Amino acid sequence: MQNGFVLAAGVLTVAIAGAQTPDLATFERQAMERGGDAGRGREVFNAATSLCSTCHSVDGSSSKIGPDLGAIGDKFERRDLIRAVLDPGATVAVGYGTTTLGTKQGQTLSGVVKSATPEATDLMGVDGRVTRIATADIVSRKNDDVTLMPPGLCMTMGVDGFTDLISYLQSLRAASPGELPGSPERIPLAVGQASFEPLFGPFDHPTWLGWIPGQATKAALVLEHAGKMWFVEQRDGKEQRRLFLDISSIVRRGGATGLLGMGFHPDFEKNRRYVLKYQVVENGVISTVIDERKMKPDAIEDSGEAPRQIIKIRSVTQDHNGGSIGFGPDGFLYFGMGDTGPQRDPQGHGQDMSMLLGKLMRIDIDRTEGDLGYAIPQDNPFRGVEGVRPEIWASGFREPYRMSWDPLTKDLWVGDVGQDRIEEVGIVRRGENHGWNVYEGHHPFSERFRRTGEVYVPPVMSYSHRHGVSVTGGEVYRGKKAPQMEGWYIFADHESRRVWALTQQDRKLGQVVEIARAPSRVTAITRDGDGELQVVGFNDGMIQRLKLEAVDTRPVETRVIAETSERTPVSWRFTEAPPSEGWQFGDFDASGWNLAPGGFGTAGTPGGNIRTTWRSGDLWVRREFDVAPEVAAAAGNLILRLHHDEDVEVYLNGNEVYRRTGWTQSYVDEPLAGVSLKAGRNVMAVHCHQNGGGQYLDAGLLKTVTPGS
């Protein structure tokens, strides 16, 4: 048998001649330790035997069965790309799980849903062909977080070809969508940064923290993705926890589904009622459920009474169910629903006012109407409007993941996760259309569902995937410990872990600064009864206090200490051969090294200014610079201005001051806490290791100064 692939029952199977157990460790080790060639990797990607181009587009069209990879290098580091190809079933991209349909004719069809209407479902198979199955012919449906990408594909391309492929994937990065008002290209660091203090944890992938009203001591409920809830409190400086509720047997966990949110009834201290939002799967169909439950009078465990289902909303796929839920200042229950897929919202759910998908809803759960488990408030904007669901409060959302109300102004903030390029946060008001999928943030996306005369409300702020790829949302700060942060909206990005603070006036962006990097991916920012904020970490399972006391929101103003090569050539001594011991120290003799201007790298590396070509696996560089005594002694913090692709270690006067794996796609400013320079001659030494794809190295030093001085 020759190496190749076959298509059986809609599933690709790799056939390998004389195949033994694949030595995947060899592929992983070489791909991490050696630099591949992106040009050759493109050829591997497009080769028929690799199947890559059969299943993935790279032009932003998402036209094939797998995720579009046109900007995959922005989202994943090299080791993540390696593992995704070697073990495709370990993590399945949201929107690309497998749907299996059984028909009356006895067929079993598997693929990715590309379109779904009440009349039919369009299912794309691994061969790229789309089959339309009439709803009336479907007798069974199963949705799985299982990829159709087969294991063992690396064996068809060999170790060297696999290494080149990873380098090509790493080179695929998005072009800037361009700066618009409210959508900044650059988000500066704040002069003073926030810090984190562990509060509770660890838990198993927590999604939400809810502070229990009326407790004598601060006690909370922590929700876990898989369906468990924990009662937690601090007593004598120690965490106390007990299992509060376990609904893991009914919750569908995975991707954009799970136990996502909760809210306490406005009269909770009297009636002990609370609501949960989660997903279930029944007969292969995923639905979002909101139910009402009761706690025992002591409020430390669930009553055990049967829940009252308020609403169940059927999803089209397993995607974009929206985590938003909470009681507003008016006492009504608000909750968000995403478009539920498929990717790019091809049926225009966000703009279809006859359905609840892609909307923000407002209902009264203290009353019921007809067969509903709730009533429609009299002042809902679309009550009585023909063809429009009366529950809708606002429309045009893709994945409204978190929402919150400003305790002072009562503004409703929503973080809405974007599609290919843009994330957004905004203030939502009665009856508004926030644009998806006509707009993605401030930027046009599609004209297909645009309505003449419709007003599309832009967000307060949107940001490109250069800053993060999955906005979480946040809270307006109204606490007492950090009065300088009064009125700032604090929010985060799940993937990049960046935490930002912004101001707005009349829903127009004022100032935005980065105030922290969270220790773990952020699934929620919550507010306690004192107005102080907490961050829920998904991966490390920790609930952290977000300490804002030291935040100085002035954008960092800097003085150049050692220029980068962005604007002018800067000479470095460099070598591509491993140097002798002590190469990073000031007294090391590097006169035998080459001398050339930075930056160093290969043409086409995003964000680079190539002045000297570097193609080998490793580069060591050194430069000397003088610092005046008054500059060395002046107050301020050093900032390393750096662009590296990939792994880097930086030394100042022989001391290691910075180390990071992975790459940056542009110049970034990294604060160097506690690092100082000396008057006179100083030495910067840098080592960069290239794993594959584009490569680049350049560095400089800045020093903060008091803004306005």
C-alpha positions in Angstrom: 0.0 0.0 0.0 1.2 3.5 -0.8 0.9 6.4 1.6 -2.4 8.2 1.0 -5.9 8.7 2.2 -9.4 7.3 1.7 -12.9 8.6 2.3 -15.1 6.3 4.1 -18.6 7.1 5.5 -17.7 10.8 5.3 -14.6 10.5 7.4 -11.0 10.8 6.2 -8.6 8.0 7.1 -4.9 8.2 6.6 -3.3 5.1 5.0 0.4 4.7 5.7 2.5 2.0 4.1 3.8 -0.5 6.6 2.8 1.9 9.4 3.8 1.1 12.9 2.9 3.2 16.0 3.8 6.7 14.9 6.8 8.2 16.7 5.0 11.6 17.3 7.7 12.6 19.8 10.2 12.8 17.0 8.0 15.1 15.0 7.3 17.3 18.0 11.0 17.5 19.0 12.3 18.5 15.6 9.6 21.0 14.9 10.4 22.7 18.2 14.1 22.5 18.0 14.7 23.3 14.3 13.6 26.2 12.1 11.6 25.1 9.1 11.2 26.9 5.8 7.8 28.7 5.4 8.1 28.6 1.6 8.5 24.8 1.5 5.8 24.6 4.2 3.4 26.3 1.8 4.1 23.5 -0.7 3.4 20.9 1.9 0.2 22.6 2.8 -1.0 22.6 -0.8 0.1 19.0 -1.5 -2.8 16.6 -2.1 -1.3 14.0 0.3 -1.2 16.4 3.3 -5.0 17.2 3.0 -4.3 20.6 4.5 -5.6 22.7 1.6 -8.4 20.2 1.1 -9.9 21.1 4.4 -8.6 24.6 5.2 -8.8 28.0 3.5 -6.2 30.7 4.2 -7.9 33.6 2.5 -10.4 34.6 5.2 -13.3 33.0 3.4 -13.9 30.0 5.8 -15.1 28.3 2.7 -13.9 24.8 3.6 -14.8 22.2 6.2 -12.0 23.2 8.7 -11.3 26.6 10.3 -9.8 29.3 8.0 -6.1 29.5 8.9 -5.4 32.9 7.3 -4.5 34.4 10.7 -3.6 31.2 12.7 -0.2 32.6 13.6 -1.8 35.4 15.5 -3.7 33.0 17.8 -1.3 30.1 18.5 2.3 29.8 19.4 4.5 27.3 17.7 4.1 24.5 20.3 0.3 24.9 20.2 0.3 24.5 16.4 2.5 21.4 16.6 0.2 19.8 19.1 -2.9 20.7 17.1 -1.6 18.9 14.0 -0.2 15.9 15.9 -3.3 15.4 18.1 -6.2 17.1 16.3 -8.8 15.7 18.6 -7.3 17.3 21.8 -8.7 20.7 21.1 -11.5 21.4 18.5 -11.9 24.9 17.3 -15.3 26.4 18.2 -17.6 26.0 15.3 -15.9 23.0 13.8 -17.2 20.1 15.8 -18.7 17.1 14.0 -22.5 16.9 13.4 -23.8 13.4 12.4 -27.3 13.2 10.9 -29.3 10.0 10.3 -32.0 10.1 7.6 -35.2 8.3 6.9 -33.4 6.8 3.9 -31.0 5.0 6.2 -28.0 7.3 5.5 -25.6 8.5 8.1 -23.9 11.8 7.2 -21.1 13.5 9.1 -19.6 16.9 8.6 -19.6 20.5 9.7 -22.8 22.5 9.5 -22.5 25.3 7.0 -26.1 26.4 7.0 -29.2 25.5 9.0 -32.8 26.7 8.5 -36.1 25.3 9.7 -36.4 23.6 6.3 -33.0 22.1 5.8 -29.4 21.6 7.0 -26.4 22.0 4.8 -23.6 19.7 5.9 -20.1 19.9 4.4 -18.1 16.7 4.3 -14.4 16.3 4.3 -14.4 16.2 0.5 -15.6 19.7 0.4 -19.0 18.8 -1.0 -22.1 20.2 0.7 -25.2 18.0 1.1 -28.6 19.5 1.9 -30.7 17.4 4.1 -34.4 18.3 4.4 -35.4 18.7 8.1 -38.4 16.3 7.4 -35.9 13.6 6.5 -33.7 13.9 9.6 -34.4 11.2 12.2 -31.4 11.6 14.4 -28.8 14.2 15.1 -25.6 14.1 17.1 -23.3 17.0 17.8 -19.8 16.2 19.1 -16.7 18.2 19.9 -14.8 15.8 17.7 -12.8 16.9 14.7 -13.0 15.3 11.3 -9.2 15.9 10.9 -7.6 12.5 11.2 -4.5 11.7 13.3 -1.3 10.7 11.7 -1.3 13.3 8.9 2.3 14.1 9.8 3.3 10.7 8.6 2.4 11.6 5.1 4.8 14.5 5.0 7.8 13.3 6.9 9.6 15.0 9.8 11.2 17.7 7.7 8.0 18.5 5.8 6.0 18.7 9.0 8.6 21.1 10.4 8.2 23.3 7.3 4.4 23.1 7.5 4.5 24.4 11.1 6.7 27.3 10.0 4.2 28.2 7.2 1.3 28.1 9.6 3.2 30.3 12.0 3.7 32.8 9.3 0.0 33.2 8.6 -1.0 36.4 10.3 -3.8 39.0 9.8 -3.3 42.3 8.2 -4.3 45.3 10.3 -8.0 46.2 9.7 -7.0 49.9 10.0 -7.6 52.4 12.7 -11.0 54.0 13.1 -12.4 56.3 15.9 -13.0 53.9 18.7 -10.8 51.2 17.2 -7.2 52.1 18.1 -4.2 50.4 16.5 -2.1 50.8 19.7 -3.2 50.5 23.3 -0.5 52.0 25.6 0.6 50.7 28.9 -0.5 52.6 32.0 2.2 54.2 34.1 1.1 52.2 37.1 -0.1 48.6 36.7 -2.7 46.5 38.6 -1.7 43.4 40.5 -3.4 40.1 41.5 -3.9 38.4 44.8 -5.2 34.9 45.1 -8.7 34.7 46.8 -10.2 31.3 46.1 -9.1 28.2 44.2 -8.0 26.2 42.4 -11.2 25.0 40.7 -11.9 22.9 37.6 -12.1 25.5 34.8 -14.3 28.0 36.6 -16.6 30.3 34.6 -18.2 32.6 37.1 -18.1 33.9 40.7 -21.3 35.2 42.2 -21.3 36.9 45.7 -24.2 35.7 47.8 -26.3 38.7 48.9 -27.0 39.2 52.6 -24.2 36.9 54.0 -22.7 38.1 57.3 -19.3 37.2 55.9 -18.3 37.4 52.2 -19.4 34.1 50.7 -19.7 33.3 47.0 -20.7 30.6 44.6 -18.1 29.5 42.0 -19.4 27.9 38.8 -17.3 25.2 37.0 -17.6 24.7 33.3 -18.6 21.0 33.7 -21.6 21.8 35.9 -20.5 21.9 39.6 -21.1 24.8 41.9 -19.1 25.4 45.1 -20.0 27.5 48.2 -16.8 29.3 49.2 -15.8 31.8 51.9 -12.8 33.0 53.8 -12.7 32.2 57.5 -9.6 33.1 59.6 -7.7 33.7 56.4 -8.4 30.2 55.0 -10.7 29.2 52.2 -13.7 27.1 53.2 -15.6 25.3 50.5 -18.4 22.8 50.1 -20.2 21.4 47.1 -23.3 23.5 46.6 -24.9 21.8 43.5 -23.8 19.3 40.9 -25.7 19.2 37.6 -22.7 17.9 35.6 -24.9 14.9 34.5 -27.1 17.2 32.5 -24.8 20.0 31.4 -23.1 19.7 28.0 -19.5 20.7 28.6 -17.1 21.8 25.8 -16.2 24.7 23.6 -18.9 27.4 23.9 -21.2 25.3 26.0 -21.3 24.4 29.7 -22.4 26.1 33.0 -21.8 29.6 32.0 -23.6 32.1 34.3 -26.0 32.8 37.1 -27.9 35.6 38.8 -29.5 36.2 42.2 -33.1 37.4 42.3 -33.5 41.0 43.4 -35.4 39.8 46.5 -33.0 36.9 47.1 -32.6 37.6 50.8 -36.4 37.0 51.2 -37.1 34.3 48.6 -33.7 32.6 48.1 -34.3 32.3 44.3 -31.5 32.3 41.7 -31.2 31.5 38.1 -28.7 29.4 36.1 -27.8 29.4 32.4 -26.3 26.3 30.8 -26.5 24.0 27.8 -28.0 20.6 27.4 -28.1 18.1 24.6 -31.3 16.1 23.8 -31.7 13.8 20.8 -28.5 15.3 19.4 -29.8 18.8 19.6 -28.0 21.4 21.9 -30.2 23.9 23.7 -29.6 26.7 26.1 -31.6 26.4 29.3 -32.3 29.1 31.9 -33.9 27.7 35.0 -34.8 29.0 38.4 -33.8 27.3 41.6 -33.9 27.9 45.4 -31.3 27.8 48.1 -32.0 26.7 51.6 -32.7 29.4 54.2 -29.0 29.3 55.3 -27.9 30.1 51.7 -25.1 27.6 51.8 -26.5 24.9 49.7 -29.3 24.3 47.1 -32.7 23.4 48.4 -32.9 20.3 46.4 -36.3 21.3 45.0 -36.9 20.6 41.3 -35.9 23.6 39.2 -38.5 25.7 37.3 -37.5 26.0 33.6 -37.9 29.5 32.4 -36.9 29.1 28.8 -35.1 26.7 26.5 -33.6 28.0 23.2 -32.5 25.6 20.5 -29.0 26.1 19.0 -28.2 25.7 15.4 -24.7 24.3 16.2 -22.8 24.1 19.4 -21.3 27.6 19.1 -21.9 31.1 20.4 -24.5 30.6 23.1 -23.6 33.7 25.0 -22.8 33.6 28.7 -24.6 36.8 29.6 -27.3 36.7 32.3 -28.3 38.9 35.2 -31.0 40.9 36.8 -31.0 44.6 35.8 -31.6 47.6 38.1 -35.2 47.4 37.0 -35.6 43.9 38.5 -36.1 42.2 35.1 -34.0 39.3 33.9 -31.6 40.1 31.0 -29.7 37.4 29.1 -27.8 37.2 25.8 -27.8 34.6 23.1 -25.1 34.4 20.4 -26.0 33.5 16.8 -25.2 29.8 17.7 -23.4 29.4 14.4 -22.4 28.4 11.9 -19.3 30.6 11.7 -19.9 34.0 10.1 -23.7 33.7 10.7 -24.6 32.8 7.2 -28.4 32.9 7.9 -28.2 36.3 9.5 -29.5 35.3 12.9 -28.2 38.5 14.5 -30.4 40.5 12.2 -33.4 38.2 12.1 -35.9 39.7 14.6 -38.2 36.6 14.4 -35.7 34.6 16.6 -33.9 35.0 19.8 -30.5 34.1 18.4 -27.9 36.9 18.3 -30.0 39.1 20.7 -30.2 40.4 24.2 -33.4 39.6 25.9 -35.4 41.1 28.8 -38.1 39.2 30.6 -40.2 39.2 33.8 -39.8 35.9 35.7 -42.1 36.9 38.5 -45.1 36.5 36.2 -46.1 34.2 33.4 -48.1 34.6 30.2 -49.8 31.8 28.4 -47.5 28.8 28.0 -44.4 30.8 28.7 -42.4 30.5 31.9 -42.2 34.3 32.1 -44.0 37.4 31.0 -43.0 40.2 28.7 -42.5 43.6 30.4 -44.9 46.2 29.2 -42.2 48.6 28.0 -40.1 46.1 26.0 -39.3 47.8 22.7 -40.8 45.2 20.4 -43.9 44.1 22.4 -46.8 43.9 20.0 -44.6 44.4 16.9 -45.6 41.9 14.2 -42.9 39.5 13.2 -40.6 40.4 16.1 -40.0 38.4 19.2 -41.2 40.5 22.1 -38.5 39.3 24.5 -35.8 41.1 22.5 -34.3 44.2 24.2 -31.5 44.7 21.6 -30.2 42.9 18.5 -27.1 42.4 16.3 -24.8 40.3 18.5 -22.4 37.5 17.7 -21.5 36.1 21.1 -22.5 38.5 24.0 -20.3 36.7 26.5 -20.4 38.9 29.6 -22.6 41.9 30.6 -22.8 44.2 33.6 -24.4 47.4 34.8 -22.7 50.5 36.0 -23.9 50.8 39.6 -24.1 54.6 39.3 -25.3 55.4 35.7 -27.1 52.0 35.2 -25.4 51.8 31.7 -25.5 48.2 30.4 -22.1 47.1 29.2 -21.7 44.0 26.9 -18.5 42.3 25.7 -19.3 40.7 22.3 -16.8 38.2 20.8 -16.0 38.8 17.2 -15.4 36.6 14.1 -12.2 36.9 12.2 -10.6 40.3 13.0 -12.4 42.3 15.7 -13.5 42.2 19.4 -15.8 44.8 20.9 -17.3 46.2 24.1 -20.2 48.6 24.1 -23.1 50.2 26.0 -26.5 48.7 25.0 -29.8 50.5 25.1 -33.4 49.8 24.5 -34.3 48.6 20.9 -30.9 49.1 19.4 -29.2 47.1 16.6 -25.5 46.6 17.3 -24.7 45.5 13.8 -23.6 41.8 13.6 -23.1 40.5 10.9 -23.4 43.7 8.9 -20.6 45.0 11.1 -17.8 43.4 13.1 -17.1 46.1 15.7 -16.6 49.4 13.9 -15.7 47.6 10.6 -18.0 46.5 7.8 -18.3 42.8 7.5 -21.2 41.8 5.1 -23.9 43.5 3.1 -26.1 40.4 2.8 -28.4 41.2 5.6 -28.2 45.0 5.6 -31.6 46.7 5.8 -32.2 50.1 4.1 -32.7 52.8 6.7 -31.5 50.6 9.6 -29.4 52.3 12.3 -26.4 50.2 13.4 -25.0 51.3 16.8 -21.2 51.1 17.0 -19.4 49.8 20.1 -17.6 52.1 22.5 -14.4 50.3 21.6 -13.3 47.6 19.3 -9.8 46.1 18.9 -8.1 43.9 16.4 -6.8 40.4 16.9 -3.3 41.9 17.4 -4.4 42.6 20.9 -6.6 39.6 21.7 -9.0 37.2 20.0 -11.8 36.6 22.5 -13.2 39.5 24.6 -14.5 38.6 28.0 -16.1 41.9 29.1 -15.9 43.4 32.6 -17.2 45.9 35.1 -17.3 49.7 35.8 -15.2 50.3 38.9 -17.1 52.1 41.7 -15.1 50.8 44.7 -13.3 52.7 47.5 -9.8 51.3 47.4 -8.7 52.9 44.1 -10.6 56.2 43.9 -8.5 57.2 40.9 -10.2 54.4 38.9 -13.7 55.7 39.6 -15.9 55.3 36.6 -13.4 53.4 34.5 -14.6 50.3 32.7 -12.2 47.4 33.4 -12.3 44.5 30.9 -10.2 41.6 29.6 -9.5 39.3 26.7 -9.7 35.6 27.3 -6.9 34.5 25.1 -4.3 37.3 25.4 -5.0 37.7 29.2 -4.6 41.5 28.7 -6.7 43.6 31.1 -7.6 47.1 30.0 -9.3 50.2 31.4 -11.2 52.7 29.4 -13.3 55.9 29.7 -16.1 57.0 27.5 -18.3 60.1 27.0 -21.7 59.6 25.3 -20.5 56.1 24.2 -17.4 57.6 22.4 -14.0 56.2 23.5 -12.0 58.5 25.6 -8.8 56.9 26.9 -7.8 53.3 27.0 -4.7 51.8 28.6 -3.4 48.3 29.4 -3.3 47.9 33.2 -2.3 44.2 33.7 -1.7 40.8 32.2 -3.8 38.2 34.1 -2.2 35.0 35.3 -4.6 32.8 33.4 -7.3 33.1 30.7 -10.1 35.2 32.0 -13.7 34.0 31.9 -15.2 36.7 34.0 -14.5 39.9 35.9 -16.9 40.3 38.8 -17.8 42.9 41.5 -18.3 42.3 45.2 -20.6 44.2 47.5 -17.9 46.8 48.2 -17.4 47.5 44.5 -14.0 45.8 44.3 -13.2 43.5 41.4 -12.2 39.8 41.0 -10.8 37.9 38.0 -11.9 34.3 37.3 -9.0 32.3 35.8 -10.1 29.5 33.5 -6.9 27.5 33.1 -5.3 27.8 36.5 -8.7 27.6 38.2 -7.9 30.6 40.5 -10.1 33.5 41.6 -7.9 36.5 42.0 -8.5 39.9 43.6 -7.7 42.6 41.0 -5.8 45.2 43.0 -6.2 48.6 41.4 -4.6 50.7 44.1 -1.3 51.2 42.2 -2.8 51.9 38.8 -1.8 55.2 37.3 -3.9 55.5 34.1 -1.7 58.0 32.5 -0.2 56.5 29.3 3.5 55.8 29.7 5.6 58.7 28.4 9.1 57.7 27.7 12.6 58.9 27.0 14.7 56.9 24.6 17.8 55.4 26.3 18.9 53.0 23.6 17.2 53.5 20.2 15.7 50.6 18.2 16.2 50.2 14.5 12.6 51.2 13.7 13.6 54.7 12.5 17.4 54.6 12.0 20.1 52.0 11.7 21.6 50.9 15.0 24.8 48.9 14.9 25.2 45.6 16.8 27.9 43.1 17.2 26.5 39.7 16.2 27.3 36.1 15.8 25.4 33.1 14.6 27.8 30.6 16.1 27.5 29.7 19.8 29.7 32.2 21.7 32.0 31.4 24.5 30.9 31.6 28.2 30.3 35.1 29.5 29.2 36.6 26.2 26.5 38.7 28.0 28.8 40.5 30.4 30.2 44.0 29.9 33.9 43.0 29.9 33.4 40.3 27.2 35.6 40.9 24.1 33.2 40.8 21.1 35.5 42.6 18.7 35.8 39.4 16.6 32.0 39.3 16.1 30.4 40.8 12.9 29.2 44.4 12.9 25.9 45.3 11.2 22.7 47.4 11.6 19.5 45.9 13.1 16.9 44.7 12.8 18.0 41.2 11.9 15.6 38.8 10.1 14.0 37.6 6.9 11.9 39.7 4.6 8.1 39.4 5.1 8.3 38.9 8.9 5.3 41.0 10.2 6.2 44.3 11.8 9.9 44.0 11.1 12.4 46.5 9.6 15.0 44.2 8.1 18.4 45.8 7.7 20.5 42.7 8.1 19.4 39.2 6.9 19.4 36.5 9.5 18.3 33.0 8.4 20.0 30.6 10.9 18.5 29.0 14.0 20.2 31.3 16.6 21.5 34.8 16.8 23.5 36.5 19.6 23.8 40.3 19.5 25.5 42.9 21.7 25.6 46.7 21.8 27.1 49.4 24.0 25.4 52.7 24.9 26.2 55.5 27.3 23.8 56.9 29.9 24.3 60.3 31.4 24.5 60.4 35.2 21.4 62.5 35.6 19.4 60.1 33.4 20.6 57.1 35.3 19.7 58.7 38.6 16.3 60.1 37.5 13.1 58.6 38.8 11.3 56.3 36.3 11.1 52.7 35.3 12.9 51.0 32.4 11.0 49.6 29.5 12.4 47.1 27.1 11.1 47.9 23.6 11.4 44.6 21.8 10.4 42.7 18.6 11.4 39.0 18.7 10.6 36.0 16.5 11.0 33.7 18.3 12.3 32.7 21.8 14.4 35.5 23.4 16.6 36.2 26.5 17.8 39.7 27.2 20.7 40.8 29.5 21.7 44.3 30.8 25.3 44.5 32.1 25.4 40.7 32.5 22.1 40.4 34.4 19.1 38.6 32.8 16.2 41.0 32.7 13.7 39.3 30.3 13.0 35.9 28.9 10.1 34.7 26.8 9.2 31.9 24.4 7.1 32.5 21.3 7.1 35.7 19.2 5.7 39.2 18.8 4.3 40.3 15.5 5.3 43.9 16.2 7.3 46.0 18.6 6.0 45.7 22.2 6.9 47.5 25.4 7.8 45.3 28.4 8.2 46.9 31.8 11.5 45.9 33.6 10.5 46.1 37.2 13.5 46.8 39.6 16.0 47.1 36.8 18.4 50.1 36.7 21.3 51.3 34.6 24.6 52.8 35.6 26.1 56.1 34.6 28.4 55.8 31.7 28.9 52.7 29.6 26.2 50.0 29.6 25.9 46.7 27.6 22.7 45.1 26.2 23.1 41.5 25.1 20.3 39.4 23.4 20.0 35.8 22.3 17.1 34.8 19.9 16.3 31.2 19.0 14.3 30.6 15.8 11.9 27.7 15.6 10.5 28.3 12.2 8.5 30.7 9.9 9.5 34.3 9.8 12.3 35.5 12.1 13.3 38.9 13.5 15.2 40.5 16.3 15.5 44.1 17.4 15.6 45.7 20.8 16.0 49.1 22.6 15.5 50.7 25.9 13.1 53.4 27.1 12.7 55.1 30.5 9.4 56.4 31.8 9.1 60.0 32.9 6.4 61.7 34.8 3.8 62.7 32.1 3.9 66.4 31.4 7.3 67.0 33.1 
